[in-house]
Amino acid sequence: MTDVFIAGIGMTSLGKFVDRSVKQLSAEAVSLALSDADAEKSDIQAAWFSNTRQGLLEGQNGIRGQCALRPLGFQGIPITNVENACASGSSALLQAVAHIRAQMCDIAIVVGAEKMFFPENRDGMFRAFLGGTDIHRLQEFQNMVEQQAIEQIPEAFRGVDTGQKSFFMDSYAAQARLHMQRFGTTQKQLAMVASKNHWHSTMNPAAQYQQEFSVEEVLNGRLISWPFTLPMCAPISDGAAAAVVCSAKGLLKLNAKRAIKIRGISLASSSNRAPDEFERHIGRVAANAAYEQAAIDPADIDVVEVHDATAYSEIQQVENLMLCPLGEGGGFTEKGETKLGGKVPVNPSGGLVSKGHPVGATGIMQIHELMTQLRGEAGKRQVQDCKVAVAENGGGFYETEEAATVVTVLERANRA
């Protein structure tokens, strides 16, 4: 297959930006990516734009990419809009890679932008999450997750009204309880994931939150959906990211010196399985396909960014990526193997729970962190001598797992 590279990448800081629009966030990310690639707007031959919220919250139901990118000077070229829930950004990247491999262009840009914070429309902010599952089966799914491994919930926390939250927190909580039931994973191990990622984020100036939490502080946080407390859950975030993607021919044209090679990228969709049949989880399916494409073994991986929408998600995805055996993700975390300085650092950016989770941009932001690591430019959070990096980006929820998952394998271009 045609080699594909990321020549440049950029992202905004993350936060709750009342006065910043999707267009403004996109403009900043695009400018940073073009500068990083030493590229001009005229070099871009195709564009992909990912966003999930503008339709419901702002009424921009279509042509979001055209509306965001045309004012920046992108005219005449193909612009494709991508929506795949939280996996939208990485799905857009996959489409750009496929386009280049098909030799339909040599240089493209992928942009993910999300504005999720509308304090005057709080109900709408949370209602938007429901679109990430099958709305025609919503009540059925809610009933299902409420009953899964319910005996794991301490009596004092059963049936407690914890206030407004997304359907996803209940869905992930049900999966966490099933994992606890089958493998003995503990709430303390979940707290260790969150504590680690909050610590990592103190070294990331772009992170939404940069406050350290001890394991005890995480456990004592406000209950969201047992076993999750607030510090174990990703926040609502605004932000954008962009990547300039190219073929070897395009790379020569740009003369980019710090490009990173996309060694493999795979998208999987969910399938029918028993709720506790973790060995068939979508994340493992996507990982196996990406590893085969990249011709790597899990032992080759030096650094990872996973979709920790909750602290449990990281434990599950560490297992899916085969960094440790199935069922041992909690113990792997407890031993410090996923912390900076450990065997395979996971989410050195701070992850979604602390860096932030602007849904349509998240997948590209994961790539931003991994490129920063592979370039040796991560400062205090730098993973030493990393050569191969992997991102796992999940989206939506259907019955027992994410509806879509993308796994991407990156490596230093000079290792190609």
Beta strands, then each sheet from edge to edge (+ up, - down):
strand 1: 4-11
strand 2: 46-50
strand 3: 79-82
strand 4: 107-114
strand 5: 223-225
strand 6: 228-229
strand 7: 239-247
strand 8: 260-269
strand 9: 303-305
strand 10: 388-395
strand 11: 404-412
sheet 1: 3+ 2+ 4+ 7- 1+ 8- 11+ 10- 9-
sheet 2: 5+ 6-
end
